[in-house]
Amino acid sequence: MKTKKYVIAIAIFGGMLFLANAANSFEQNGEQTAKIEKKLRKIPTKG
């Protein structure tokens, strides 16, 4: 029973570390958002 509690505690702690790492991998300040750059296309007039 004691080892079962240790295994559960380690699993919870590992899950917390994983979630903290995943949250830090995303920049949440909005500076590195994906921007779509629009280019003007020239439409041929007679073609």
TITIGU-785550 format. One record per residue: residue in one letter; x negated, z negated, y of N, C-alpha, C, O in turn. Coordinates in steps of 0.001 Angstrom, whole numbers, plus 500000, padded with zeros to 6 digits. Example, Ala and Ser with C-alpha at 12.3 -4.5 7.8 and 13.67 -1.06 7.14 Angstrom:
BEGIN
aa; nxx; nzz; nyy; caxx; cazz; cayy; cxx; czz; cyy; oxx; ozz; oyy
A; 486810; 492200; 494310; 487700; 492200; 495500; 486800; 492200; 496700; 485764; 491535; 496681;
S; 487150; 492920; 497750; 486330; 492860; 498940; 487100; 492130; 500030; 486591; 491961; 501138;
***
This chain:
BEGIN
aa; nxx; nzz; nyy; caxx; cazz; cayy; cxx; czz; cyy; oxx; ozz; oyy
M; 499172; 500000; 498804; 500000; 500000; 500000; 499130; 500000; 501257; 499497; 500588; 502275;
K; 497988; 499343; 501178; 497102; 499277; 502326; 496485; 500644; 502617; 496363; 501040; 503776;
T; 496104; 501354; 501578; 495510; 502677; 501785; 496548; 503663; 502312; 496217; 504566; 503081;
K; 497794; 503491; 501902; 498853; 504363; 502390; 499011; 504208; 503903; 499208; 505201; 504605;
K; 498928; 503003; 504403; 499037; 502766; 505839; 497858; 503375; 506579; 498019; 503930; 507666;
Y; 496669; 503271; 505987; 495494; 503872; 506614; 495615; 505393; 506670; 495258; 506006; 507676;
V; 496107; 505994; 505612; 496256; 507447; 505570; 497268; 507891; 506616; 497045; 508885; 507307;
I; 498369; 507175; 506740; 499379; 507521; 507744; 498815; 507358; 509146; 499064; 508196; 510013;
A; 498055; 506287; 509381; 497470; 506065; 510701; 496469; 507162; 511056; 496431; 507625; 512195;
I; 495664; 507573; 510089; 494690; 508642; 510335; 495404; 509964; 510587; 494975; 510742; 511440;
A; 496485; 510229; 509861; 497234; 511469; 510065; 497866; 511504; 511456; 497844; 512541; 512118;
I; 498417; 510401; 511893; 499018; 510351; 513231; 497951; 510521; 514299; 498149; 511255; 515267;
F; 496819; 509846; 514127; 495735; 509950; 515097; 495190; 511371; 515157; 494912; 511877; 516244;
G; 495033; 512014; 514020; 494564; 513400; 513982; 495550; 514346; 514643; 495150; 515285; 515331;
G; 496837; 514103; 514436; 497853; 514923; 515086; 497827; 514769; 516591; 498012; 515744; 517320;
M; 497599; 513553; 517064; 497512; 513322; 518500; 496302; 514048; 519089; 496393; 514637; 520166;
L; 495177; 514005; 518387; 493984; 514701; 518870; 494199; 516212; 518905; 493760; 516896; 519830;
F; 494883; 516718; 517878; 495166; 518157; 517834; 496053; 518575; 518998; 495794; 519593; 519639;
L; 497095; 517803; 519276; 497994; 518150; 520374; 497300; 518035; 521726; 497561; 518837; 522623;
A; 496428; 517057; 521882; 495699; 516917; 523140; 494761; 518098; 523340; 494614; 518589; 524460;
N; 494130; 518557; 522274; 493230; 519704; 522365; 494015; 520975; 522691; 493565; 521797; 523490;
A; 495175; 521133; 522079; 495988; 522322; 522338; 496517; 522317; 523768; 496605; 523372; 524398;
A; 496868; 521150; 524284; 497372; 521072; 525653; 496267; 521351; 526660; 496534; 521920; 527718;
N; 495049; 520968; 526360; 493946; 521199; 527287; 493454; 522637; 527262; 492768; 523071; 528188;
S; 493794; 523379; 526220; 493332; 524754; 526149; 494102; 525660; 527103; 493634; 526749; 527437;
F; 495267; 525226; 527539; 496053; 525991; 528497; 495821; 525431; 529890; 495895; 524221; 530107;
E; 495542; 526317; 530823; 495388; 525904; 532215; 496780; 525823; 532823; 497515; 526810; 532836;
Q; 497138; 524659; 533320; 498484; 524465; 533831; 498538; 524468; 535352; 499584; 524162; 535925;
N; 497448; 524803; 536015; 497455; 524799; 537470; 497910; 526125; 538055; 498035; 526239; 539274;
G; 498156; 527115; 537239; 498715; 528375; 537705; 497714; 529351; 538282; 498116; 530402; 538781;
E; 496438; 529052; 538236; 495448; 529961; 538805; 495110; 531107; 537862; 494718; 532184; 538311;
Q; 495253; 530891; 536594; 494859; 531901; 535626; 496069; 532497; 534930; 496062; 532659; 533709;
T; 497094; 532822; 535676; 498268; 533439; 535077; 498030; 534926; 534924; 497227; 535510; 535650;
A; 498711; 535527; 534001; 498560; 536956; 533764; 499303; 537710; 534856; 500501; 537514; 535058;
K; 498587; 538562; 535548; 499180; 539335; 536624; 499247; 540794; 536201; 498311; 541337; 535613;
I; 500362; 541404; 536511; 500537; 542819; 536207; 500217; 543596; 537473; 500864; 543426; 538507;
E; 499222; 544439; 537375; 498831; 545243; 538529; 499546; 546588; 538448; 499405; 547336; 537481;
K; 500301; 546862; 539476; 501046; 548114; 539507; 500204; 549173; 540217; 499665; 548933; 541297;
K; 500103; 550329; 539603; 499380; 551440; 540180; 500384; 552526; 540587; 501322; 552834; 539852;
L; 500167; 553082; 541747; 501029; 554163; 542175; 500665; 555432; 541423; 499499; 555816; 541339;
R; 501678; 556063; 540887; 501457; 557304; 540150; 501841; 558480; 541032; 502874; 558471; 541700;
K; 501002; 559471; 541017; 501299; 560679; 541781; 502177; 561589; 540951; 501828; 561984; 539839;
I; 503318; 561909; 541517; 504250; 562783; 540819; 503999; 564204; 541294; 504047; 564473; 542494;
P; 503733; 565116; 540370; 503496; 566490; 540791; 504781; 567096; 541374; 505864; 566929; 540813;
T; 504649; 567787; 542485; 505833; 568316; 543171; 506347; 569576; 542505; 507559; 569779; 542433;
K; 505464; 570421; 542020; 505913; 571691; 541432; 505350; 571842; 540026; 504569; 572748; 539738;
G; 505755; 570962; 539197; 505146; 571120; 537912; 505829; 570395; 536852; 505407; 570447; 535697;
***
